[in-house]
Structures are given as C-alpha cells and as structure tokens.
Amino acid sequence: MRRLAFVQMFFHQSVDQTRRPEPLGVTGILGLHDSAESFLQVAAEQLGVALPPFVPFLDYFKLIRNGAGVKLSRQREMEDLNSLRVNFKHRGTLPGATATADAREDVRRFLEENTPLVFGIGFADIDMAEVIPQQLIADKVPGGPTPLSALATWSRLWACSPRPTRPSSIRPVLAAGTRSADSVTVSGR
C-alpha cells in the first residue's frame, strides 16, 4: 500500500503542476505519465504478474491481461497520454492547455476505475499516512477518506522539524499584522 500511496501523492503533485499557467503546466504531463506507469507497475506486482526488467508503458496492459486475466480500463486514453508525453519530451512539441487538461482527467479516471479493480479500495481512500516515513508522525495523522489532509499535516510537521541553520543574511519576518509563524516570509536583508 505504501507504493500505491506514492502513486496517489505523485498524481496529486502532477495535477497541481498541470494547473500552472502555460507553458509551465505542460511539465505536469511527465508526472501524469509517471503516475500511471507507477500504478501499472504496482498493479502488476499486486496481481502476481512477472515483469521483465524493462516494460514499455503500453505493454503493461497486455502483460496484466494475459498474466492475471484483468482487463484494465482506459487503455486508449493511456495511449493518448503516452503520445502526448513522447511528443513533448522527445520532439519538443508543447501540448496545449486543453490537451493537458484532458490528460489530467484521463489519468484521474484511469486511477479511479482501476484501483478498486486491482486493490479492492477506492483511489480516494488510499491512506496517505503510508508515505510518511516517521512512524510517530504517521500515527498522529488523521485517517479516513481525506488523504490530502494527511499529506498537509505531514508537510506542516516537516516544516517545523529541526533544520541546519540558515545563513545569517536570511531571517524570518512575520507579515504585518500577524501573530503566528503561519505567515512567515523570508527576508534577504
């Protein structure tokens, strides 16, 4: 389940990336593709499908169908995603905002439809506490169907953890009118 939680986390990070203004959002295509490919790897392992050392992205569908008798949905959409990625990464063709939004929706549907099929749980029900390496912190994360709140809690706790000291030229400054460190900015003065 830990690797499946990473798939979900990576997917959400990629979705955030795709929502950035053009052309910054197009790099999210790479993350969406990697999220789908990671899901396929974890699904094959879950189903007991033996994988060769290198598997081309689209071959996972055939290997899973032949090895476990499971027909995953959205293969055509994943073919489109793969083409978008290849054209962007290897040919320098930037996908437009519509193509990026379509890819984002296709991967979401792919993950939401296939997670219950392979793992018996909903994609939104994956426990994000699985990605928190510190067990003490993971135990404090609220459970239930709010996986992003767990990641947000972990991020806040991580931000409060001890770090190496900053250079003396950088010091935290509270925003005007605030009383908490929630609105700390960094000043280069």
C-alpha positions in Angstrom: 0.0 0.0 0.0 2.9 2.3 0.6 3.8 2.4 -3.2 0.1 2.9 -4.1 0.1 5.9 -1.7 3.1 7.3 -3.5 1.2 6.9 -6.8 -1.6 9.0 -5.3 0.8 11.6 -4.0 2.6 11.8 -7.3 -0.7 12.1 -9.2 -1.8 15.0 -7.0 1.5 16.8 -7.4 1.3 16.3 -11.1 -2.3 17.6 -11.2 -1.1 20.8 -9.3 1.7 21.1 -11.9 -0.7 20.9 -14.8 -2.8 23.7 -13.4 0.0 26.2 -13.6 -0.1 28.8 -16.4 1.1 27.9 -19.8 3.7 26.9 -20.6 4.7 26.0 -17.0 1.9 23.5 -16.7 3.0 21.2 -19.5 5.7 19.6 -17.4 2.8 18.0 -15.4 2.3 15.7 -18.4 5.5 13.9 -17.4 4.3 13.4 -13.9 0.9 12.2 -15.0 2.6 9.6 -17.2 4.9 8.5 -14.4 1.9 8.3 -12.0 0.1 6.0 -14.5 3.2 3.9 -15.1 3.9 3.6 -11.4 0.3 2.4 -10.9 0.7 -0.2 -13.7 3.9 -1.5 -12.0 2.3 -1.8 -8.6 -0.8 -3.3 -10.1 1.2 -6.0 -11.9 3.0 -6.9 -8.7 -0.2 -6.9 -6.7 -1.7 -9.3 -9.3 1.4 -11.6 -9.3 2.4 -10.8 -12.9 6.0 -11.5 -13.6 7.6 -8.5 -15.3 10.7 -8.4 -17.4 13.4 -5.9 -16.4 12.1 -3.3 -18.9 8.5 -2.9 -19.8 7.3 -0.3 -22.4 4.4 1.7 -20.9 1.7 0.3 -23.1 2.8 -3.3 -22.8 1.6 -3.4 -19.1 -2.0 -3.7 -20.3 -1.2 -6.8 -22.3 1.0 -8.3 -19.6 -1.6 -7.8 -16.9 -4.4 -9.1 -19.1 -2.5 -12.2 -20.1 -0.8 -12.8 -16.7 -3.7 -12.2 -14.4 -6.8 -12.1 -16.5 -7.5 -8.5 -15.5 -8.6 -6.1 -18.3 -7.7 -2.6 -17.1 -9.9 0.3 -18.4 -8.8 3.5 -20.2 -6.1 1.9 -22.3 -6.9 4.1 -25.3 -6.6 7.2 -23.1 -3.2 6.0 -21.8 -2.1 5.6 -25.4 -3.0 9.2 -26.0 -1.1 10.2 -22.8 1.9 8.3 -24.0 1.8 10.0 -27.4 1.5 13.4 -25.7 4.5 12.6 -23.5 6.6 11.4 -26.3 5.8 14.4 -28.5 6.6 16.7 -25.6 9.7 15.0 -24.2 11.3 13.7 -27.4 10.1 16.1 -30.1 9.7 19.3 -28.3 6.0 19.7 -29.1 4.3 21.6 -26.3 0.8 20.3 -25.5 -1.9 23.0 -25.3 -4.0 23.7 -22.2 -6.9 21.6 -23.5 -4.7 18.6 -24.2 -3.1 19.0 -20.7 -6.5 19.2 -19.0 -7.7 16.2 -21.0 -4.7 14.2 -19.9 -5.2 15.1 -16.3 -8.8 14.0 -16.4 -7.9 10.7 -18.3 -5.3 9.8 -15.7 -7.7 10.6 -12.9 -10.4 8.3 -14.4 -7.8 5.6 -15.1 -6.7 5.6 -11.5 -10.2 5.8 -10.0 -11.5 3.0 -12.2 -8.6 0.6 -11.9 -7.7 1.0 -8.2 -10.8 -0.8 -7.0 -10.4 -3.4 -9.7 -6.9 -4.3 -8.6 -6.7 -3.4 -5.0 -10.3 -3.5 -3.8 -10.3 0.1 -2.5 -11.2 3.4 -4.0 -8.4 5.7 -5.2 -9.6 8.4 -2.9 -9.5 6.0 0.1 -5.7 5.4 -0.1 -4.2 6.3 3.2 -1.6 9.0 2.6 -0.1 8.2 6.1 1.7 5.4 4.2 4.1 7.9 2.7 5.2 9.4 6.0 8.5 7.8 7.0 8.4 8.8 10.6 6.0 6.4 12.4 5.5 8.7 15.3 4.1 11.4 12.9 2.2 8.9 10.8 0.4 7.6 13.9 -0.9 11.2 14.5 -2.2 11.8 11.1 -6.0 11.6 10.9 -7.2 8.6 9.0 -10.3 8.2 6.8 -11.0 9.4 3.3 -9.1 12.6 3.5 -5.7 11.6 2.1 -4.6 15.1 1.2 -5.2 16.3 4.8 -2.7 13.7 5.9 -0.1 15.0 3.5 -0.8 18.6 4.5 -0.4 17.6 8.2 2.9 15.8 7.4 4.1 18.9 5.4 3.4 21.2 8.4 5.1 18.9 10.8 8.1 18.6 8.4 8.3 22.3 8.1 8.6 22.6 11.9 11.3 19.9 12.2 14.9 21.0 13.0 17.0 22.1 10.0 20.5 23.2 9.6 20.9 26.9 10.4 20.2 29.4 7.7 22.8 31.8 6.5 22.8 34.9 8.7 21.7 37.1 5.8 18.3 35.3 5.7 15.9 35.7 8.6 12.2 35.0 9.1 10.0 38.0 9.2 6.3 37.9 10.4 3.9 39.5 7.9 2.5 42.8 9.2 -0.5 42.3 11.5 0.1 38.6 12.1 0.8 36.8 15.4 1.8 33.3 14.2 4.5 31.7 12.2 1.9 30.5 9.6 2.7 33.7 7.6 6.5 33.7 7.9 8.3 35.1 4.9 12.0 35.1 4.3 13.8 38.4 4.1 17.2 38.8 2.5 18.0 41.9 4.5 
